[in-house]
Amino acid sequence: MGRKSEPAIHSGLGEAVQYHIRCKRGDVGHYVFLPGDPDRVPKFAKYWSAAREVSSHREYRVWTGELGSVKVSACSTGIGGPSAAIAVEELARIGAETLIRTGSCGAIQPKVKCGDLIICTGAVRLDGTSKQYVRVEYPAVASHDAVQALVEACEQLGVRYHVGVMATSDSFYVGQARPGFRDYEPSWSKDLIPDLQKVGVLAFEMETSVIYVLASLYNLRAASICAVYAYRLTGEFVEGAGEEECIKVANEAITLLNKWDEGSRRRKK
């Protein structure tokens, strides 16, 4: 028997629409923000002109607009690696080239406080999704120019930030050394935070390593900046801490990247 084709969705004009994010080529810009929470997507758009919602399906909410003179989009990824991978796969198919994750995280180093921002240079691959794509020795690393743009944006806006490695886990609870239901706690989880602290890991989150691996495999540009909601060493949790600053920094970073990209095109580099 022949190989069956993937399920197709078509618009009224006969153009192929991506199955999960419900977008087609032309619906999104080359620069795309990737928040996890669908409710965070309109918060980006308030800094844009001509902003509009393109689609909303399952955990994927997509808005597109203009940031200055550049077309930009934001697409929520939901929680965790599997849904983030679907977003990256389908966005890449319709023209996305630069991906900036803007999320939240839980800090595990004493110097990092709630409300701070973390720019992730690389991620420990504690997820399962990226292992479906490439062997575990393959690194999950950011694009250097996107990291530099985020650093420059933080400096310009005067926000408190850190640069370094984070750990991406598929589990919010046991996989991040939180007790499960009825205090379930495997023996290895007791050593997880101390072991990661010793090697300088700054925080836990749930999507970055997958985005980085897929971006490297598909020749896309990617970076991740996360607001610290939780300070795991004391149990402090401040929902929304640093979120607005994170969004502002990401928008400014895209403005910088577009400026640098235009300069490169003029120099034919």
Helices and strands as residue ranges (DSSP letters): E 9-10, E 16-17, E 31-34, G 38-40, H 41-45, E 49-57, E 60-67, E 70-75, H 81-93, E 98-107, E 117-126, G 130-132, H 144-157, E 161-169, G 174-176, G 181-183, G 187-191, H 192-198, E 203-205, H 208-217, E 221-231, E 236-237, H 243-266
